[in-house]
Amino acid sequence: MTTRITMTIAAGALCAAAALPATAQEHSFTFQSVDPAGNPNFMIQDAWTEQVAKMSGGRIAIDLLPVGAVVEYNETQDAVGAGILDGHITDVSYFSGKDPAFGLIANPIGAWSSPEEMFRFMRYGGGNELMRELEEPYNLHFVGATTTGLEGFVSSKPLDGVDDLKGLKVRAPEGLIQQVFDAAGAVPVNLPYAEVFTALDKGVIDAADSTVFSTNQSQGLHKAGNHPVYPGFHSMPLVEVAMNLDAWNALPADLQEIMTVSVRDLAADMVAQLSIKDLAAVAEANANPDITVHDWPAEERARFRTIAMGQWENVADQSENARKVYDTLTSYLETQGLLD
């Protein structure tokens, strides 16, 4: 009797295994990050891949590679589209050379005062739909948006609002951000990030668009630029998770949903963990009598945004897609009272 029961159970198990759908098989993907291994951002992203594996019951496995592992940081869009990579986590502005729309949606200088403002636009204001429309011609699917948060701004001179930017020598990347600072009355300067401390210390520049506050603090930038602005008022990059469109379409609907929800979790983790580091760094800076942290009031942030909008419109004139991004973005900001 025992043998007969055991054989019956075994036969039932074999039948059940044979009945399992093909979607129960593991999907293995290779992604490349914009960050180097060991960087806090990369570590958060790597933890996300483990979470995806758990959420999918092992049906999705993502091997996350650091920047430059397969292609250069600004080549991942082509590599993902061609299937050389299955996906990437990167700053969308790197692809503005293909369409200015990427640069405008990736970092509309002055638009956002917090990550939550950007996330609301992406999820509920048409941003996600715009990104999918922009990327599908390149055989990519936009899964979702993350960000490192508002980038830091270091200055050797007090900065309490837009008027204090006039004549200020500011290290800033080429492109839209330089155009915005120029329009605000500052004097943009091209300079590698590695030279920012020395340039501030010697007075070659007065201020610098930089990375997040905690990184600037840990690297000693606030010793030379001892009037930092926090939270930043200018730059917050859209860091996307995107996949090869064919690979995305091959996923069953439930795994697509798991990927989408997991990126929302990644975005929350990224913002929370980096914010914790920033707030600790701000407390450390405030305890130093030689450093004064400046927080711009809402009206000054709005003034800077108004100046930036004039430069957004210049970008909007450069392509049909850029105009679509501009119209969607400004309409959303107006409905939210963020243009006042």
Secondary structure, 3 states (H helix, E strand, C coil): CHHHHHHHHHHHHHHHHHHCCHHHCCEEEEEEECCCCCCHHHHHHHHHHHHHHHHCCCCEEEEEECCCCCCCHHHHHHHHHHCCCCEEEEEHHHHCCCCHHHHHHHCCCCCCCCHHHHHHHHHHCCHHHHHHHHHHHHCEEEEEEECCCCCCEEECCCCCCHHHHCCCEEECCCCHHHHHHHHCCCEEECCCHHHHHHHHHHCCCCEEECCCHHHHHHCCHHHHCCCCECCCCCCCCCEEEEEEHHHHHCCCHHHHHHHHHHHHHHHHHHHHHHHHHHHHHHHHHHCCCCCCCECCCHHHHHHHHHHHHHHHHHHHCCCHHHHHHHHHHHHHHHHCCCCC
